[in-house]
Every structure is written in structure tokens, then in C-alpha cells.
Amino acid sequence: MTQKLIAPRDLERHPPPLAPDYRSSLLRSPQHVRLQYAPTATEMMGPVFGQNNLGPDDADLIVNYAAAGQTAIGPRIEVHGVLRDEDGRPVPGKLIEVWQANAGGRYRHKKDGYLAQLDENFGGCGRCITQADGSYSFRTIQPGPYPWPNGGNDWRPAHIHFSVFGDGFAQRLITQMYFEGDPHIALCPIVQSIPDASAIYTLVARLDMARTVPMDMRAYRFDIVLRGRSATMFENRMEGT
């Protein structure tokens, strides 16, 4: 039986380690060549996370931090999509964690110095597990953009952070999802450090009117592809492994 080769990363689609307009890269960019190594058996086999480990509101950021009878403030949305491999096959049973700023663009973090007000009913994090067909979904509040001390007047586009776990906790991919039509995408030094426009496209969720709930919430679709030519850009896997 011939073993199928795993498609390598196309490094020309990834941002260079040193992107001067993204000031943090001046200090963080690696000074040595990339390393590639095979995962150990322990990394491949566990520990694992199962459906029974989720709470009833883990995938509903609108209420999972709110006081009884309360909800988070802001535009209500559903984010959904399908997790697939490089051949288009669904990948079931994988843990997806998300975290984000609130509708005003502020994180619930003690070091967040933005002046926007905190929402006492919004924690900004949740998780779900992909179904048999690879699908996932969660409800949340659309996050706001926020300023960051990179240049004189730089703002991050509204975004949601995604963490996708594999067969064990040591197998983890991290990325950010942006929203279709956000003008800050074209202005953000982090996003624009990606040299390939098609790679940026993989990070943008599309408005899905077919899934929108009338008089309630809009929906955005964000499909995630693990490898291959259509792979989603993952910020922690730029070394090709």
C-alpha cells in the first residue's frame, strides 16, 4: 500500500518573518532557518477532547458569560462552516476554540488598555466540536475593530481568533477570521504582511443570508481547510510542518 504524501505548505503564500510595517516582527522574527520534525507518538495519540466535555452553552457566546436573563450587547451573529482536509473530506470530532473582543472592540483582559467599555455579560470565548459532516457553528456578538500601538493610527479589523485541535492537544492550528467588507482589512499591517491575496481571502468570512435568522441575527460562513492549495492561512504553521 502506497502511503499518501502530505501536501507541503506553499511558503510564498505566507508573510515573511520580518515585515517592517508590522513593528512587533522586528523583535519576534526568527534569526535561524526553519526546522521540520516528525511528531512523536504521544503528540499524535492524546490527550483528546470529546463531545461530552462541552457545556450546554459553550458554543453560545451571547449567553455563556451572561447573568441569568441577560445577554451580551451588540449585533448578534452565527458563525458556521466546515472543517475539511486537503482533499475536501470533512474532518469530524475536532475541537474548535474561539475568542474575541466585544462589540466595542475591547477584550476582557487586564492588560487591554483600550477605552471602550467592557460588557459585563460577555466573556469573549467559547468552543465547539465538528460534527460527522465536518460542520461547526457558534453564536456570538460581532466584535468591533480596535486601535493598537503599532504605528501612529493603526486599527485591527474586527476579527475572531480560531484554535483548531487535531487528534491531541499538541496538534493545534491557530488563525483569525475577518468579516467580508471590512475596510480595515486593506489597512492592517498584520493582514497586509501576507503577500498572496488568495491567502488573505481564506481568512475572510462571507455573509450567508440563507442562514440568517430574520429579525434576530446575521450569519457568516467560514470554511477551514487544513492543507493543500486551498489551505486556510494558519499563523502558527508557517514553517511548513
C-alpha positions as CSV (number, residue, x, y, z in Angstrom):
1,M,0.0,0.0,0.0
2,T,1.4,3.4,-1.0
3,Q,1.4,6.0,1.7
4,K,-0.1,9.3,0.6
5,L,2.3,12.2,0.9
6,I,1.1,15.2,2.8
7,A,1.0,18.4,0.8
8,P,3.7,20.8,1.8
9,R,3.0,24.4,2.8
10,D,3.5,26.9,0.0
11,L,5.7,29.4,1.9
12,E,5.3,32.0,-0.8
13,R,1.7,32.5,0.4
14,H,2.8,33.2,3.9
15,P,4.0,36.5,5.2
16,P,7.8,36.9,5.6
17,P,9.1,36.5,9.2
18,L,10.3,40.1,9.1
19,A,7.6,42.6,7.9
20,P,8.8,46.1,8.9
21,D,5.3,47.6,8.8
22,Y,4.3,45.1,11.5
23,R,6.5,46.5,14.2
24,S,6.4,43.5,16.5
25,S,8.0,41.4,13.8
26,L,11.2,43.4,14.3
27,L,11.7,41.8,17.6
28,R,9.9,38.5,17.1
29,S,11.1,37.4,13.7
30,P,13.3,34.2,13.9
31,Q,17.0,34.5,13.2
32,H,17.6,30.9,12.2
33,V,16.4,28.6,9.5
34,R,13.1,26.7,9.8
35,L,13.0,23.3,11.4
36,Q,10.8,20.4,10.4
37,Y,10.4,17.3,12.5
38,A,8.0,14.4,12.8
39,P,5.5,14.4,15.7
40,T,6.0,11.9,18.5
41,A,3.6,9.1,19.2
42,T,2.5,10.9,22.4
43,E,1.6,14.1,20.4
44,M,-0.4,12.0,17.9
45,M,-2.4,10.0,20.3
46,G,-3.6,12.3,23.0
47,P,-4.8,13.6,25.3
48,V,-8.1,14.0,23.3
49,F,-11.2,16.1,23.9
50,G,-14.7,14.6,23.5
51,Q,-18.3,15.9,22.9
52,N,-19.2,15.1,26.5
53,N,-16.7,17.6,27.8
54,L,-18.6,20.6,26.4
55,G,-21.1,22.5,28.5
56,P,-24.6,23.4,27.1
57,D,-23.7,27.0,26.4
58,D,-20.1,26.6,25.3
59,A,-20.9,27.4,21.7
60,D,-23.1,30.4,22.6
61,L,-21.0,33.4,23.5
62,I,-24.2,35.5,23.7
63,V,-25.2,33.9,26.9
64,N,-22.4,31.8,28.2
65,Y,-20.9,34.6,30.4
66,A,-24.2,36.5,31.0
67,A,-26.1,36.8,34.2
68,A,-29.4,35.0,34.4
69,G,-31.9,36.5,32.0
70,Q,-29.3,38.8,30.4
71,T,-27.4,38.6,27.0
72,A,-24.3,40.2,25.6
73,I,-24.6,43.6,23.9
74,G,-24.1,44.1,20.2
75,P,-25.0,42.7,16.8
76,R,-26.0,39.0,17.2
77,I,-24.4,36.7,14.6
78,E,-23.9,33.0,13.9
79,V,-20.6,31.8,12.5
80,H,-20.6,28.4,10.8
81,G,-18.6,26.4,8.3
82,V,-17.0,23.1,7.6
83,L,-13.6,21.7,8.6
84,R,-12.0,19.8,5.7
85,D,-8.7,18.2,4.7
86,E,-6.7,18.9,1.6
87,D,-8.9,16.5,-0.5
88,G,-12.1,18.1,0.6
89,R,-13.1,15.4,3.0
90,P,-14.9,16.5,6.2
91,V,-12.9,16.3,9.5
92,P,-15.3,15.3,12.3
93,G,-14.8,15.3,16.1
94,K,-12.2,18.1,16.3
95,L,-12.3,20.8,19.0
96,I,-12.6,24.4,17.8
97,E,-12.0,27.2,20.4
98,V,-12.7,30.8,19.7
99,W,-12.0,34.1,21.5
100,Q,-12.6,37.7,20.6
101,A,-13.2,41.3,21.6
102,N,-16.7,42.6,22.5
103,A,-18.9,44.8,20.2
104,G,-16.9,47.8,21.2
105,G,-13.5,46.2,20.3
106,R,-12.3,45.5,23.9
107,Y,-11.1,42.2,25.3
108,R,-11.8,41.0,28.8
109,H,-8.2,41.1,29.7
110,K,-6.5,43.1,32.4
111,K,-3.8,44.4,30.0
112,D,-6.3,45.7,27.4
113,G,-5.9,49.4,27.7
114,Y,-8.5,50.4,25.0
115,L,-11.0,53.0,26.4
116,A,-14.0,51.1,25.1
117,Q,-16.3,49.8,27.8
118,L,-16.4,46.2,28.9
119,D,-19.7,44.3,28.6
120,E,-20.3,42.6,31.9
121,N,-22.4,39.9,30.2
122,F,-19.8,39.0,27.6
123,G,-16.8,36.8,28.3
124,G,-15.5,36.6,24.7
125,C,-14.6,32.9,24.5
126,G,-16.3,29.6,23.5
127,R,-15.8,26.2,21.9
128,C,-17.5,23.6,19.8
129,I,-16.7,20.2,18.2
130,T,-17.1,19.5,14.5
131,Q,-19.9,17.1,13.6
132,A,-19.9,13.9,11.5
133,D,-20.0,16.0,8.3
134,G,-17.2,18.3,9.5
135,S,-19.6,21.2,10.2
136,Y,-19.4,23.5,13.2
137,S,-21.3,26.6,14.4
138,F,-21.4,29.0,17.3
139,R,-23.4,32.1,18.2
140,T,-21.7,35.3,19.3
141,I,-21.6,39.1,19.1
142,Q,-19.9,40.7,16.1
143,P,-16.6,42.1,17.5
144,G,-15.6,45.7,16.9
145,P,-12.3,47.0,15.5
146,Y,-9.8,48.4,17.9
147,P,-6.6,50.5,17.9
148,W,-3.2,49.0,18.6
149,P,0.2,50.7,19.2
150,N,1.9,49.7,16.0
151,G,2.0,53.0,14.1
152,G,0.5,56.4,14.6
153,N,-3.1,55.3,13.8
154,D,-3.3,51.6,13.2
155,W,-6.5,49.6,13.8
156,R,-7.1,45.9,13.8
157,P,-10.1,44.8,11.7
158,A,-12.9,43.1,13.5
159,H,-11.9,39.5,13.9
160,I,-12.4,36.3,15.8
161,H,-9.5,34.0,16.8
162,F,-9.8,30.3,16.0
163,S,-7.9,27.4,17.5
164,V,-8.3,24.0,15.8
165,F,-7.1,21.0,17.7
166,G,-6.2,17.7,16.0
167,D,-6.1,14.2,17.5
168,G,-4.4,15.6,20.6
169,F,-3.8,18.9,22.4
170,A,-0.3,19.1,21.0
171,Q,-1.7,19.3,17.4
172,R,-3.1,22.8,17.2
173,L,-3.6,25.3,14.4
174,I,-4.4,29.0,15.2
175,T,-5.8,31.6,12.9
176,Q,-8.0,34.7,12.7
177,M,-11.3,35.2,10.9
178,Y,-12.2,38.6,9.4
179,F,-15.5,39.8,8.1
180,E,-16.4,40.5,4.5
181,G,-16.4,44.1,3.5
182,D,-14.4,45.4,6.5
183,P,-12.2,48.4,5.2
184,H,-9.7,47.8,7.9
185,I,-8.5,44.6,6.2
186,A,-6.8,46.5,3.5
187,L,-5.2,48.9,6.0
188,C,-4.0,46.4,8.7
189,P,-0.2,45.8,8.6
190,I,-0.6,42.3,10.0
191,V,-3.1,41.2,7.3
192,Q,-1.2,43.0,4.6
193,S,2.1,41.3,5.5
194,I,0.6,38.2,3.7
195,P,1.9,38.6,0.1
196,D,-0.8,36.5,-1.6
197,A,-4.3,38.0,-1.9
198,S,-5.7,34.5,-2.3
199,A,-4.3,33.6,1.1
200,I,-6.0,36.7,2.7
201,Y,-9.2,35.5,1.0
202,T,-9.1,32.3,3.0
203,L,-9.3,34.4,6.3
204,V,-12.5,36.3,5.3
205,A,-15.9,35.0,6.3
206,R,-18.7,35.6,3.9
207,L,-22.2,36.9,4.8
208,D,-24.6,34.0,4.5
209,M,-28.1,35.3,4.0
210,A,-29.5,31.8,3.7
211,R,-28.5,31.1,7.2
212,T,-29.5,34.5,8.7
213,V,-32.4,34.4,11.2
214,P,-34.9,37.2,10.3
215,M,-35.3,39.9,12.9
216,D,-32.6,38.2,15.0
217,M,-29.1,37.6,13.7
218,R,-27.0,37.6,10.6
219,A,-24.8,34.6,9.7
220,Y,-21.3,34.3,8.4
221,R,-19.7,31.3,6.8
222,F,-16.0,30.4,7.4
223,D,-14.8,27.1,6.0
224,I,-11.4,25.9,7.2
225,V,-9.1,23.8,5.0
226,L,-6.2,22.1,6.8
227,R,-3.7,21.6,3.9
228,G,-3.2,21.8,0.2
229,R,-3.5,24.6,-2.4
230,S,-6.7,25.9,-0.7
231,A,-5.4,25.7,2.8
232,T,-6.5,28.3,5.3
233,M,-3.7,30.6,6.5
234,F,-2.5,29.4,10.0
235,E,-0.3,31.8,11.9
236,N,1.5,29.1,13.9
237,R,2.3,26.8,10.9
238,M,4.5,28.9,8.6
239,E,7.5,26.7,8.9
240,G,6.0,24.0,6.6
241,T,5.2,21.2,9.1
